[in-house]
Amino acid sequence: MPITMSTESMLPSLRADVPAVRTAPRDVGPERLEMLVAEWLLGYRSAATRLSYGDALGLPRPWVRALGTASAFRNVVEEPKPGQSGPPVRTGRFRELAWLRWCAAHGVHPLTAIGLDLKRWLEALDAAGVAKSTRGHRLAVVAEFYRFLVERGVLDANPAAFDRRGLQLGTRGDTSATVVLTAAQVGALLDAAGTARQGTAPVMRSRAVAIVALFTLGLRVAELTALRREDLHTTRGRRALRVTGKGGKTRVVFLSGLAERALTDYLAERDRHQDAALPARVGQAAARRLPLIATGAGTAMNPRDVWALIRRLSVAAGPTLAEVADRMGPHTLRHFYVTAAAEGGADMTHVQADVGHASVETTHRVYNQATRAPERSAVDVVERALLRHRSPDRAVEGEITRLEHEAASADPLDRLLAVAGLERLARDVPATAEAVSTVLERVSATSADHPKVADAARAARQRIGGDL
């Protein structure tokens, strides 16, 4: 007889009142399935791992957080009931396409699913625009869950143990789709975070600055939201964070001056408005365990709320981030840390330790898969070879205009690179020397705020004049 998932268990909170096409094993009802899911998740020590795997299955986060407590096995709703206070809990964009929820919507019992069902599910994820890396992660989680069920003797075979080569879910050789930010763009994000807005309390503004600053240390979003105030400490004479990463591994992340100032300002502002003092009270053996970054109610932030904050700040940053605002997120800033450190000449083993990669090969792969900096491309070399044999037509005029625009950017390094580009253009296409000289004169006159840029423009102009 087909089963109907009852609203008395956790699984019905997935809105799964749909008759299954194939019946479940007779000794595995909704409550037994719930217990198996709980047992599997509790096999992972890291709370962040349990939450991540629970998201891949479509489980309510409050239920996953409650695992191991007396309140775990009861129906847990994700939104406040009518009359309750507090904002609704954010859910992921593709929440209803998580495996258990997809099964419920399509009349597939999770314990009678076959490989064909999983491939149909992956097709639905692809059609909805779920990123390849996310599809691969979700499939890997589901496969691990079924492997556990096979080991427990609940199933005879793992339906996810099929040849995946044709699905093309691997990303090892791909260029990452993650946006690679410039220092000027990260600066614009920090400025947007610190800008006063009507209706935004000062403590929330300082919190936003602290969040962006902490992400410039290469933290994962789950790592940041899991930090407690006691994780902030001093070691070897410098302020640092004790960060728990993937697999429950702990590492020390030193604070930059920027991050330390932002965090100190936020905590001071927060302590003025909340009962958040860290020292233990009389009769207590230890200080209260409080989140390092907290909601207005003093609880840990939801990672999805952090994502939403970064997106809002990206839009508020204006033209500097306009083209990438819809793709911004915490991982974008973590990516910035790796690429900026690598291109700045940092030892990659040190970068690996900072960001918590399991091996330095992973760190190298993140950098190598990033969209390359223009300086790592031969495109300008090829262009100069073409321009050398052409008269200064509109294409050359357009190049001069482009370089002059870059020479007026906010980033001093971009200005210096533009000055060097103008000098190269004058050397490669002598007919442009007069026009370039005029541009360099303007750059020198408008760069009083950056003396090095002004000096570089004057020197380049003199060298061009000396060659004529």
C-alpha positions as CSV (number, residue, x, y, z in Angstrom):
1,M,0.0,0.0,0.0
2,P,1.4,3.4,-0.9
3,I,2.6,5.4,2.1
4,T,1.7,9.0,3.0
5,M,4.3,10.9,5.0
6,S,2.7,12.0,8.2
7,T,2.9,15.6,9.6
8,E,3.9,14.1,12.9
9,S,7.5,13.5,11.9
10,M,10.3,15.7,10.6
11,L,10.0,14.6,7.0
12,P,6.5,16.0,6.5
13,S,8.0,19.4,7.2
14,L,9.4,19.0,3.7
15,R,5.8,19.3,2.5
16,A,5.8,15.7,1.5
17,D,2.2,14.7,1.7
18,V,2.5,13.0,-1.7
19,P,1.9,9.2,-2.2
20,A,5.0,7.4,-3.2
21,V,5.0,5.6,-6.6
22,R,7.0,2.7,-5.1
23,T,6.4,1.5,-1.5
24,A,9.2,1.7,1.1
25,P,10.7,-1.3,2.8
26,R,8.1,-2.6,5.3
27,D,10.2,-2.0,8.3
28,V,11.1,1.6,7.4
29,G,8.4,4.1,8.0
30,P,8.8,7.9,8.3
31,E,10.0,7.8,11.9
32,R,12.5,5.1,11.1
33,L,13.8,7.1,8.1
34,E,14.1,10.2,10.2
35,M,16.2,8.2,12.8
36,L,18.4,6.9,10.0
37,V,19.0,10.5,8.6
38,A,19.8,11.6,12.2
39,E,22.2,8.7,12.8
40,W,24.0,9.4,9.5
41,L,24.4,13.2,10.2
42,L,25.6,12.6,13.7
43,G,28.5,10.6,12.2
44,Y,30.0,13.9,11.3
45,R,31.5,15.9,14.2
46,S,31.5,19.3,12.5
47,A,28.2,21.1,12.9
48,A,29.0,23.0,9.7
49,T,29.3,19.7,7.8
50,R,26.0,18.5,9.2
51,L,24.3,21.7,8.1
52,S,25.8,21.6,4.6
53,Y,24.8,18.0,4.1
54,G,21.3,18.7,5.6
55,D,20.9,21.5,3.1
56,A,21.7,19.1,0.2
57,L,19.0,16.8,1.3
58,G,16.5,19.7,2.1
59,L,16.3,19.2,5.8
60,P,15.1,22.1,8.1
61,R,18.2,23.7,9.6
62,P,16.6,24.0,13.1
63,W,16.2,20.2,13.1
64,V,19.8,19.6,12.0
65,R,21.1,22.0,14.7
66,A,19.0,20.2,17.4
67,L,20.5,16.8,16.6
68,G,21.8,15.1,19.7
69,T,19.5,17.1,22.0
70,A,16.2,16.1,23.5
71,S,14.3,18.4,21.1
72,A,15.6,16.8,17.9
73,F,12.9,14.4,17.1
74,R,9.9,16.5,16.7
75,N,8.4,18.5,13.9
76,V,10.5,21.7,13.5
77,V,9.1,24.5,11.3
78,E,11.4,26.9,9.6
79,E,9.2,30.0,9.7
80,P,7.6,31.7,12.8
81,K,4.0,30.8,13.4
82,P,1.4,33.5,13.1
83,G,1.7,35.8,16.1
84,Q,5.4,35.0,16.7
85,S,8.0,37.7,16.5
86,G,11.2,37.6,14.5
87,P,11.9,37.7,10.8
88,P,11.3,34.6,8.7
89,V,14.3,32.3,8.2
90,R,15.9,32.7,4.8
91,T,15.8,29.6,2.6
92,G,18.1,28.8,-0.3
93,R,17.2,29.8,-3.8
94,F,17.0,26.2,-4.9
95,R,15.6,24.9,-1.6
96,E,12.7,23.0,-3.1
97,L,15.1,21.1,-5.5
98,A,17.0,19.5,-2.6
99,W,16.9,15.7,-2.9
100,L,14.2,14.8,-0.3
101,R,12.0,17.7,-1.3
102,W,12.3,16.8,-5.0
103,C,11.4,13.2,-4.1
104,A,8.3,14.4,-2.2
105,A,7.2,16.6,-5.1
106,H,7.6,13.8,-7.6
107,G,6.1,10.8,-5.7
108,V,9.5,9.1,-5.3
109,H,10.2,7.4,-1.9
110,P,13.8,8.1,-1.0
111,L,14.4,4.4,-0.1
112,T,13.0,3.1,-3.4
113,A,14.8,5.6,-5.7
114,I,16.8,4.2,-8.6
115,G,19.6,5.7,-10.7
116,L,17.1,7.0,-13.2
117,D,15.4,9.1,-10.5
118,L,18.7,10.6,-9.5
119,K,19.5,11.5,-13.1
120,R,16.0,13.1,-13.5
121,W,16.8,15.1,-10.4
122,L,20.1,16.3,-11.7
123,E,18.4,17.3,-15.0
124,A,16.0,19.4,-12.9
125,L,18.8,21.1,-11.1
126,D,20.6,21.8,-14.4
127,A,17.4,23.2,-15.9
128,A,16.9,25.5,-12.9
129,G,20.3,27.0,-13.4
130,V,22.1,25.3,-10.4
131,A,25.8,25.6,-10.8
132,K,27.8,22.6,-11.8
133,S,29.8,22.6,-8.7
134,T,26.6,22.7,-6.6
135,R,25.1,19.8,-8.5
136,G,28.3,17.8,-8.0
137,H,28.3,18.5,-4.3
138,R,24.6,17.6,-3.8
139,L,25.1,14.3,-5.7
140,A,28.1,13.5,-3.6
141,V,26.1,14.1,-0.4
142,V,23.2,12.0,-1.6
143,A,25.6,9.2,-2.6
144,E,27.2,9.3,0.9
145,F,23.8,9.0,2.5
146,Y,22.9,6.0,0.4
147,R,26.3,4.4,1.1
148,F,25.5,4.7,4.8
149,L,22.1,3.0,4.2
150,V,23.8,0.1,2.4
151,E,26.3,-0.3,5.2
152,R,23.4,-0.4,7.7
153,G,21.7,-3.1,5.7
154,V,18.7,-0.9,4.9
155,L,19.3,-1.0,1.1
156,D,21.0,-3.7,-1.0
157,A,22.6,-1.2,-3.4
158,N,23.5,2.5,-3.7
159,P,21.3,4.1,-6.4
160,A,23.9,6.9,-6.7
161,A,26.8,4.5,-7.5
162,F,26.6,4.9,-11.3
163,D,29.1,6.1,-13.8
164,R,29.2,9.9,-13.6
165,R,31.7,10.6,-16.3
166,G,29.0,11.5,-18.9
167,L,27.3,13.9,-16.5
168,Q,30.4,16.2,-16.7
169,L,30.1,17.4,-13.1
170,G,33.9,17.6,-12.5
171,T,35.3,21.1,-12.3
172,R,39.0,20.4,-11.9
173,G,39.9,21.7,-15.4
174,D,37.4,24.6,-15.5
175,T,38.0,28.3,-15.1
176,S,36.2,29.3,-12.0
177,A,33.0,31.2,-12.4
178,T,33.7,33.1,-9.2
179,V,34.2,36.8,-9.7
180,V,37.8,37.9,-9.2
181,L,37.7,41.3,-7.5
182,T,40.3,44.1,-7.5
183,A,41.5,45.8,-4.4
184,A,39.5,48.9,-5.4
185,Q,36.3,46.9,-5.6
186,V,36.8,45.4,-2.1
187,G,37.5,48.9,-0.9
188,A,34.2,50.1,-2.4
189,L,32.4,47.3,-0.6
190,L,33.9,48.3,2.7
191,D,32.9,51.9,2.0
192,A,29.3,50.8,1.3
193,A,29.2,48.8,4.5
194,G,30.3,51.9,6.5
195,T,28.0,54.4,4.9
196,A,25.2,55.6,7.2
197,R,21.7,54.8,5.9
198,Q,18.4,55.9,7.3
199,G,16.9,53.2,9.6
200,T,20.2,51.4,10.0
201,A,21.6,51.5,13.6
202,P,25.3,52.3,14.1
203,V,25.9,48.8,15.5
204,M,24.5,47.2,12.4
205,R,26.7,49.4,10.2
206,S,29.8,48.5,12.2
207,R,28.8,44.9,12.0
208,A,28.6,45.1,8.2
209,V,32.1,46.6,8.1
210,A,33.4,43.8,10.4
211,I,31.9,41.1,8.3
212,V,33.4,42.4,5.0
213,A,36.8,42.9,6.8
214,L,36.8,39.4,8.2
215,F,36.0,37.9,4.8
216,T,39.2,39.6,3.5
217,L,41.1,37.1,5.7
218,G,39.9,34.2,3.6
219,L,37.2,32.8,5.9
220,R,34.3,30.6,4.7
221,V,30.8,31.9,5.5
222,A,30.1,28.9,7.8
223,E,33.4,29.5,9.6
224,L,32.5,33.2,10.2
225,T,29.0,32.5,11.5
226,A,30.3,29.7,13.8
227,L,32.9,32.0,15.5
228,R,32.5,32.7,19.2
229,R,33.8,35.7,21.2
230,E,36.3,33.4,23.0
231,D,37.8,32.5,19.6
232,L,39.3,36.0,19.5
233,H,42.6,35.9,21.3
234,T,46.2,37.1,21.2
235,T,49.0,34.7,20.2
236,R,52.6,35.6,19.5
237,G,51.8,39.2,20.3
238,R,49.1,39.5,17.6
239,R,45.3,39.4,17.6
240,A,44.0,36.2,15.9
241,L,40.9,34.0,15.5
242,R,40.6,30.4,16.3
243,V,38.7,29.1,13.3
244,T,37.0,25.7,13.0
245,G,36.9,24.7,9.4
246,K,35.9,21.7,7.4
247,G,36.1,18.4,9.2
248,G,36.2,20.1,12.5
249,K,39.9,21.1,11.9
250,T,41.0,24.2,13.8
251,R,43.4,26.8,12.5
252,V,44.7,30.2,13.7
253,V,43.9,33.1,11.4
254,F,45.8,36.3,12.2
255,L,43.9,39.6,12.0
256,S,45.0,42.3,9.6
257,G,45.1,45.8,10.9
258,L,41.9,46.5,8.9
259,A,40.1,43.5,10.3
260,E,41.2,44.1,13.9
261,R,40.0,47.8,13.8
262,A,36.7,46.8,12.2
263,L,36.1,44.0,14.7
264,T,37.1,46.1,17.7
265,D,34.8,48.9,16.7
266,Y,31.9,46.5,16.2
267,L,32.3,44.7,19.5
268,A,32.6,48.0,21.4
269,E,29.5,49.3,19.7
270,R,27.7,46.1,20.4
271,D,28.6,46.0,24.0
272,R,27.2,49.5,24.5
273,H,23.8,48.2,23.4
274,Q,23.7,44.6,24.5
275,D,24.5,42.6,27.6
276,A,27.5,41.1,25.8
277,A,30.3,41.6,28.2
278,L,32.8,38.7,28.0
279,P,34.1,38.3,31.6
280,A,32.6,35.6,33.7
281,R,30.2,36.7,36.4
282,V,30.6,35.8,40.1
283,G,29.9,32.1,40.6
284,Q,30.5,31.3,36.9
285,A,33.5,29.2,35.9
286,A,33.8,30.7,32.4
287,A,32.6,33.6,30.3
288,R,29.3,33.4,28.5
289,R,29.6,31.7,25.1
290,L,28.5,34.4,22.6
291,P,28.7,34.6,18.9
292,L,31.5,36.8,17.6
293,I,29.1,38.2,14.9
294,A,25.6,38.4,16.2
295,T,22.1,39.3,15.2
296,G,20.2,42.1,16.9
297,A,18.9,39.5,19.4
298,G,22.4,38.3,20.2
299,T,22.2,35.0,18.4
300,A,24.5,33.7,15.7
301,M,23.8,34.9,12.2
302,N,22.3,32.7,9.5
303,P,24.8,32.2,6.6
304,R,22.1,33.0,4.2
305,D,21.6,36.4,5.9
306,V,25.3,37.0,5.5
307,W,25.0,36.2,1.7
308,A,22.1,38.7,1.5
309,L,24.1,41.4,3.3
310,I,27.0,41.1,0.8
311,R,24.6,41.3,-2.1
312,R,22.9,44.4,-0.7
313,L,26.3,46.1,0.0
314,S,27.4,45.2,-3.6
315,V,24.4,47.0,-5.0
316,A,24.9,50.0,-2.7
317,A,28.5,50.3,-3.8
318,G,27.4,51.7,-7.1
319,P,29.2,51.7,-10.4
320,T,32.4,50.1,-9.0
321,L,30.6,46.8,-8.4
322,A,27.6,47.2,-10.7
323,E,28.6,44.6,-13.2
324,V,29.3,41.9,-10.7
325,A,26.8,42.7,-7.9
326,D,24.5,39.8,-8.8
327,R,27.4,37.4,-8.5
328,M,28.9,38.6,-5.2
329,G,29.0,36.6,-2.1
330,P,31.3,35.6,0.8
331,H,33.2,33.1,-1.4
332,T,34.0,36.0,-3.8
333,L,36.0,37.7,-1.0
334,R,37.6,34.4,0.0
335,H,38.7,34.0,-3.6
336,F,40.1,37.6,-3.5
337,Y,42.3,36.6,-0.6
338,V,43.8,33.7,-2.5
339,T,44.4,35.5,-5.8
340,A,45.6,38.7,-4.2
341,A,48.0,36.8,-1.9
342,A,49.4,34.7,-4.8
343,E,49.9,37.7,-7.1
344,G,51.5,39.6,-4.3
345,G,54.2,36.9,-4.0
346,A,53.0,35.2,-0.8
347,D,54.2,31.7,-0.1
348,M,51.4,29.4,-1.2
349,T,51.9,27.1,1.7
350,H,51.2,30.1,4.0
351,V,48.1,30.9,1.9
352,Q,46.9,27.3,2.3
353,A,47.2,27.5,6.1
354,D,45.4,30.8,6.2
355,V,42.3,29.6,4.2
356,G,42.3,26.1,5.6
357,H,42.8,24.1,2.4
358,A,43.6,20.4,2.9
359,S,46.6,20.6,0.6
360,V,48.6,23.3,-1.1
361,E,47.5,21.7,-4.5
362,T,43.9,22.9,-3.7
363,T,45.2,26.4,-3.1
364,H,47.2,26.4,-6.4
365,R,44.1,25.1,-8.2
366,V,41.9,27.9,-6.8
367,Y,44.4,30.4,-8.1
368,N,45.0,28.8,-11.4
369,Q,41.3,28.3,-12.1
370,A,40.6,32.0,-11.3
371,T,40.1,34.3,-14.2
372,R,43.6,35.5,-14.9
373,A,44.7,39.0,-14.3
374,P,45.2,41.0,-17.5
375,E,49.0,41.0,-16.9
376,R,48.9,37.2,-17.1
377,S,47.6,37.3,-20.7
378,A,49.4,37.8,-23.9
379,V,46.5,39.7,-25.5
380,D,48.3,43.1,-25.2
381,V,51.5,41.6,-26.8
382,V,49.5,40.5,-29.8
383,E,47.7,43.8,-30.1
384,R,50.9,45.8,-30.0
385,A,52.2,43.5,-32.8
386,L,49.2,44.4,-34.9
387,L,49.3,48.1,-34.1
388,R,53.0,48.3,-35.0
389,H,52.0,47.8,-38.7
390,R,48.9,50.0,-38.7
391,S,48.4,53.8,-38.9
392,P,46.8,55.5,-36.0
393,D,43.2,55.0,-37.0
394,R,40.1,54.8,-34.8
395,A,41.3,51.5,-33.1
396,V,44.5,53.3,-31.9
397,E,42.5,56.3,-30.8
398,G,40.2,54.0,-28.9
399,E,43.2,52.5,-27.1
400,I,44.5,55.9,-26.1
401,T,41.1,56.8,-24.8
402,R,40.9,53.5,-22.8
403,L,44.3,54.0,-21.3
404,E,43.5,57.6,-20.3
405,H,40.4,56.5,-18.6
406,E,42.3,53.8,-16.6
407,A,44.9,56.5,-15.7
408,A,42.0,58.3,-14.0
409,S,40.8,55.3,-11.9
410,A,40.8,55.2,-8.1
411,D,43.4,52.5,-7.9
412,P,47.0,53.9,-8.0
413,L,48.3,50.7,-9.4
414,D,45.9,50.8,-12.3
415,R,47.0,54.4,-13.0
416,L,50.7,53.4,-13.1
417,L,49.9,50.5,-15.4
418,A,48.0,52.8,-17.7
419,V,50.9,55.2,-17.9
420,A,53.2,52.4,-18.8
421,G,50.7,51.3,-21.4
422,L,50.6,54.7,-23.0
423,E,54.4,54.8,-23.2
424,R,54.5,51.4,-24.9
425,L,51.9,52.5,-27.4
426,A,53.9,55.6,-28.3
427,R,57.0,53.5,-28.8
428,D,55.2,50.8,-30.8
429,V,53.2,53.2,-33.0
430,P,55.4,56.4,-33.3
431,A,52.6,58.2,-35.1
432,T,50.7,58.3,-31.8
433,A,53.6,59.9,-29.8
434,E,52.1,63.4,-29.9
435,A,48.7,62.4,-28.9
436,V,50.1,60.2,-26.1
437,S,52.3,63.0,-24.9
438,T,49.2,65.2,-24.6
439,V,47.4,62.6,-22.6
440,L,50.4,62.1,-20.3
441,E,50.5,65.8,-19.6
442,R,46.9,65.7,-18.5
443,V,47.5,62.7,-16.3
444,S,50.4,64.4,-14.6
445,A,48.3,67.5,-14.0
446,T,45.4,65.6,-12.5
447,S,47.4,63.2,-10.3
448,A,48.3,65.6,-7.5
449,D,46.7,63.1,-5.1
450,H,49.1,60.4,-6.3
451,P,52.6,61.9,-6.6
452,K,54.1,58.7,-7.9
453,V,51.6,58.6,-10.8
454,A,52.3,62.2,-11.6
455,D,56.1,61.6,-11.6
456,A,55.7,58.5,-13.7
457,A,53.6,60.4,-16.3
458,R,56.2,63.2,-16.5
459,A,59.1,60.8,-16.9
460,A,57.3,58.8,-19.6
461,R,56.5,62.0,-21.5
462,Q,60.1,63.1,-21.3
463,R,61.3,59.7,-22.7
464,I,58.8,59.9,-25.5
465,G,60.0,63.4,-26.4
466,G,63.6,62.3,-26.2
467,D,63.0,59.5,-28.7
468,L,61.4,61.8,-31.3
